[in-house]
């Protein structure tokens, strides 16, 4: 890619400001945000690639290089899929240190959006009065923004699984909410899943939605039943993931969980993410399940809840009773132990670092 190809759309605005040159953009962002300034300085440079940081939720955080050509392709694909054309109003409320925040900037620059930036807080709409066509959040931000979500027309949610409880809460909001599937290597999402506007009966969502792949993407499974992605517009290489999936068709899939988190308990293979989906019906606090060493079973299933409470023993008794009543749980999916921690260990993008959190238990 030649450096002169890196341009910005004439309709691009940042916080209400229009620009006539790259220098103007860089001068403005230098005063406004050093992090955004440094990224855009790299974006408009003669380099054919940009360096981005992975989140570190499933392994050690690392820097990888992405072709600018591929980043632009990703931005265009999102615009086409969600019909977000020139002059789309958008809100950036994610950290720009990571790919999701960076891509909001590149989409705006490439497609000619009017982008506003607010602090990447857990309640990003708290002081927002304007209405926007599009935004991106993580699940925690969505949870805290439900009362003001009508300010956003279309919203994508990444960075972790949206619980069944949260799905139920968003069914009747006007905003069209979508979960995204992707990773830094695929330059954010290569598939999206509708999350709301389904029929709800007695707190139960009656229709299931699957991930729909974006254009120019093909998928299949390897011998582990893990998703394999061929997306030549955003990656030179075929990507072998650790995500166990069920293929609905050549364009749709159901995500079942991570291959590297499967728990082998006495010969029974348990998928934590599947169990967590069931447990979210009875547990309101943040939690996860995991396998820890056990002399008899090899690994035993445990439940870890983030909670500051003086009445832990009472809560344990109550949750154990509810677990027995939960008909969707098989006997193997009932946790053997329940632990409570004041605070989970997180990445900077608010993803739970499971292994580091488990180490706090000192089992």
C-alpha positions in Angstrom: 0.0 0.0 0.0 1.3 3.4 -0.9 1.3 6.1 1.8 -0.8 8.5 -0.4 -3.7 6.0 -0.2 -4.2 6.7 3.5 -6.6 9.6 3.3 -9.6 10.7 5.4 -13.2 11.1 4.2 -14.2 14.7 3.5 -17.2 14.3 5.8 -15.2 13.0 8.8 -15.7 15.0 12.0 -14.2 14.5 15.5 -16.1 16.1 18.4 -17.9 18.4 15.9 -14.7 19.6 14.3 -14.1 19.2 10.5 -10.7 19.1 8.9 -9.1 20.0 5.6 -5.8 18.2 6.1 -4.1 15.4 8.0 -2.0 18.0 9.8 -5.1 19.6 11.1 -6.3 16.3 12.5 -3.0 15.6 14.2 -2.8 19.1 15.6 -6.3 18.8 17.1 -5.8 15.4 18.6 -2.5 16.3 20.1 -4.3 18.7 22.4 -7.4 16.6 22.8 -5.9 13.1 23.5 -2.3 12.0 23.3 -3.3 8.4 22.9 -5.5 9.1 19.9 -2.9 11.5 18.5 -0.1 8.8 18.6 -2.3 6.2 17.0 -3.5 8.6 14.2 0.1 9.7 13.7 1.0 6.1 13.0 -2.1 5.6 10.9 -1.3 8.5 8.5 2.4 7.6 8.4 4.1 5.9 5.4 4.2 2.5 7.2 2.1 -0.1 5.6 1.2 -1.6 8.9 0.1 -0.5 12.4 1.0 -2.1 15.7 -1.9 -3.1 18.0 -2.1 -4.8 21.4 -4.1 -7.9 22.1 -6.3 -7.8 25.2 -4.6 -10.6 27.1 -7.8 -12.3 28.2 -6.9 -15.7 26.9 -3.2 -15.4 27.1 -0.3 -13.0 27.5 -1.0 -9.6 25.9 1.2 -9.0 22.9 1.7 -6.6 20.0 0.9 -7.7 16.5 1.1 -5.9 13.1 -1.9 -5.4 10.9 -1.9 -4.2 7.3 -3.6 -0.9 7.0 -5.2 -2.2 3.8 -6.9 -4.9 5.9 -8.0 -2.4 8.6 -9.7 -0.3 5.9 -11.4 -3.4 4.5 -12.7 -4.2 8.0 -14.1 -0.7 8.4 -15.9 -0.9 5.1 -17.3 -4.3 5.8 -18.9 -3.0 9.1 -20.3 0.0 7.3 -21.9 -2.2 4.6 -23.3 -4.8 7.0 -25.0 -2.2 9.3 -25.8 0.3 6.5 -23.7 3.1 8.2 -23.0 5.5 5.4 -21.4 9.0 5.2 -22.4 11.4 8.0 -23.3 8.5 10.4 -23.2 9.9 13.9 -21.2 7.6 16.2 -20.0 7.5 19.8 -16.5 6.2 20.8 -16.6 5.1 24.5 -14.0 2.3 24.3 -10.3 2.6 25.2 -8.3 3.5 22.1 -5.3 1.5 23.4 -7.0 -1.6 21.9 -8.3 -2.7 18.5 -12.0 -2.1 19.2 -11.5 1.6 20.1 -9.0 2.1 17.2 -11.5 0.7 14.7 -14.1 3.1 15.7 -11.7 5.9 14.7 -10.8 4.2 11.4 -14.4 3.6 10.5 -15.2 7.3 11.1 -12.1 8.4 9.1 -12.7 6.0 6.2 -16.5 6.2 5.9 -17.0 9.9 6.8 -18.7 9.6 10.2 -19.3 12.3 12.7 -17.5 10.8 15.8 -17.7 12.0 19.3 -15.4 10.7 22.0 -16.2 10.2 25.7 -14.2 8.7 28.5 -14.0 4.9 28.4 -15.9 4.5 31.7 -18.2 1.7 33.0 -21.2 4.1 32.5 -20.4 5.9 29.2 -23.9 7.4 28.5 -24.2 8.9 32.0 -23.5 12.5 30.7 -24.5 12.0 27.1 -27.4 14.1 25.8 -27.1 13.6 22.0 -28.5 10.7 20.0 -26.2 8.6 17.8 -26.6 6.2 15.0 -24.0 3.8 16.1 -21.6 2.8 19.0 -19.7 -0.1 20.4 -19.5 -1.2 24.1 -18.5 -4.1 26.3 -21.2 -6.0 28.3 -20.5 -4.0 31.5 -21.1 -0.7 29.7 -24.3 -2.0 28.2 -25.5 -3.2 31.6 -25.0 0.2 33.1 -26.4 2.1 30.1 -29.8 0.4 29.7 -31.8 3.4 31.0 -30.2 5.7 28.4 -29.7 3.2 25.6 -32.3 4.9 23.4 -29.6 7.5 22.7 -28.0 4.8 20.4 -29.8 3.4 17.3 -27.5 0.5 16.6 -25.0 -1.0 19.1 -22.4 -3.7 18.9 -21.2 -5.5 22.0 -17.8 -7.3 22.3 -15.2 -8.2 24.9 -17.1 -11.2 26.4 -20.3 -13.1 26.6 -23.6 -11.2 27.2 -25.5 -13.0 30.0 -29.0 -14.4 29.5 -30.2 -12.0 32.2 -28.8 -9.0 30.4 -30.3 -10.2 27.1 -33.7 -10.3 28.8 -33.3 -6.7 30.0 -32.6 -5.3 26.6 -35.4 -7.0 24.6 -37.7 -4.0 24.8 -35.2 -1.2 24.3 -35.4 0.7 21.0 -31.7 0.1 20.2 -30.8 -2.8 17.9 -28.1 -4.6 19.9 -25.7 -7.1 18.3 -23.0 -9.3 19.8 -19.8 -9.5 17.9 -17.4 -12.4 17.3 -13.8 -11.7 16.4 -10.3 -11.0 17.8 -7.4 -8.7 17.2 -6.1 -10.9 14.4 -9.3 -10.6 12.5 -9.3 -6.8 13.0 -12.4 -6.9 15.4 -15.5 -8.8 14.3 -16.0 -11.2 11.4 -19.4 -12.2 12.6 -22.4 -10.6 14.5 -25.4 -12.0 16.3 -28.7 -10.3 17.0 -29.3 -10.0 20.8 -32.7 -8.3 21.1 -36.2 -7.6 19.8 -37.2 -11.3 20.3 -40.4 -12.4 21.9 -40.0 -12.8 25.7 -42.3 -15.0 27.8 -41.8 -15.2 31.6 -38.3 -13.9 31.4 -37.4 -16.5 28.8 -36.3 -15.4 25.3 -38.2 -17.6 22.9 -36.0 -17.3 19.8 -32.3 -18.1 19.5 -30.0 -16.2 17.3 -26.7 -17.4 15.8 -23.6 -15.6 14.6 -23.9 -14.5 11.0 -20.5 -14.1 9.1 -19.7 -10.9 7.3 -19.1 -10.8 3.5 -15.9 -12.2 2.2 -15.5 -14.6 5.1 -15.7 -18.4 5.0 -15.8 -20.8 8.0 -15.4 -24.5 8.8 -14.4 -26.7 11.8 -11.1 -28.5 12.5 -10.8 -32.0 14.2 -11.3 -30.4 17.6 -14.6 -28.9 16.5 -13.0 -25.5 16.7 -13.8 -22.6 14.3 -11.5 -22.0 11.4 -11.7 -18.6 9.7 -10.7 -17.7 6.1 -11.1 -14.0 5.7 -8.7 -12.9 3.0 -9.8 -9.3 3.1 -8.5 -8.9 6.7 -5.9 -11.6 7.2 -3.2 -13.2 5.0 -3.5 -16.4 7.0 -6.2 -18.9 7.8 -7.0 -18.5 11.5 -7.4 -21.6 13.6 -9.2 -20.6 16.8 -9.8 -22.3 20.1 -13.5 -21.6 20.0 -15.7 -24.7 19.9 -18.7 -24.1 17.6 -21.7 -25.8 16.1 -22.1 -24.9 12.4 -25.7 -24.0 11.6 -24.8 -23.4 7.9 -21.8 -22.2 5.9 -22.7 -18.7 7.0 -24.0 -19.2 10.6 -22.5 -20.8 13.7 -23.3 -21.2 17.4 -20.5 -20.5 19.8 -20.2 -23.2 22.5 -17.1 -22.3 24.4 -13.3 -22.3 24.5 -11.3 -25.5 23.8 -8.7 -24.4 26.3 -11.2 -24.0 29.1 -12.9 -27.4 28.8 -13.0 -29.1 32.1 -12.4 -32.9 32.3 -14.1 -34.0 35.5 -14.0 -37.7 36.0 -14.0 -38.3 32.2 -17.0 -35.9 31.7 -16.2 -32.9 29.5 -17.8 -29.7 30.7 -18.0 -26.4 28.8 -17.7 -23.5 31.4 -19.4 -21.0 29.1 -22.4 -23.2 28.5 -22.8 -23.8 32.2 -22.4 -20.1 32.9 -25.3 -19.3 30.5 -27.5 -21.5 32.6 -26.3 -20.2 35.9 -26.9 -16.6 34.8 -30.6 -17.2 35.4 -30.1 -17.4 39.1 -26.9 -15.5 39.9 -27.1 -11.7 39.6 -23.4 -10.9 40.6 -20.5 -11.3 38.2 -19.2 -14.9 38.3 -17.6 -17.7 36.3 -17.0 -21.5 36.7 -13.7 -23.3 36.4 -12.0 -26.6 36.9 -9.5 -26.9 39.8 -7.3 -29.9 40.7 -9.0 -32.8 42.5 -7.5 -36.1 43.7 -10.5 -38.2 42.6 -11.9 -36.4 39.6 -8.8 -34.9 38.1 -10.6 -31.6 37.9 -13.7 -30.5 39.9 -16.1 -27.8 38.8 -16.2 -24.8 41.1 -18.2 -21.6 41.0 -16.5 -18.2 41.8 -18.6 -15.2 42.5 -17.5 -11.6 42.7 -19.2 -10.2 45.9 -18.3 -8.1 48.9 -20.6 -9.4 51.7 -20.5 -10.3 55.3 -23.2 -12.9 54.8 -21.3 -15.3 52.5 -22.4 -18.5 54.4 -26.0 -17.5 54.0 -25.6 -16.8 50.3 -23.8 -20.2 49.8 -26.8 -22.0 51.3 -29.2 -20.0 49.1 -27.3 -20.6 45.9 -26.9 -24.3 46.5 -30.7 -24.6 46.9 -31.2 -22.7 43.7 -28.7 -24.9 41.8 -30.6 -28.0 42.7 -33.9 -26.4 41.4 -32.3 -25.4 38.1 -33.7 -28.1 35.7 -31.4 -27.1 32.8 -28.3 -28.2 34.8 -27.2 -31.8 34.6 -25.9 -33.4 37.8 -22.3 -33.0 36.4 -22.8 -29.3 35.8 -23.6 -28.5 39.4 -20.5 -26.9 41.0 -18.8 -28.9 43.8 -17.7 -25.8 45.6 -18.7 -22.1 45.7 -16.1 -19.4 46.4 -16.5 -15.6 46.9 -13.9 -12.9 46.0 -14.2 -9.2 46.6 -12.8 -8.3 43.2 -11.9 -10.3 40.0 -8.6 -9.7 38.2 -9.4 -7.9 34.9 -7.6 -6.8 31.7 -7.7 -3.1 30.8 -10.7 -3.8 28.6 -12.6 -5.2 31.6 -12.4 -8.9 30.6 -12.0 -11.4 33.5 -8.5 -12.9 33.7 -9.7 -16.3 34.9 -6.4 -18.0 35.8 -5.1 -15.0 37.8 -8.5 -14.7 39.6 -8.4 -18.4 40.5 -4.9 -17.9 41.9 -6.3 -15.5 44.4 -8.2 -18.3 46.0 -4.9 -20.0 47.0 -6.4 -23.5 46.7 
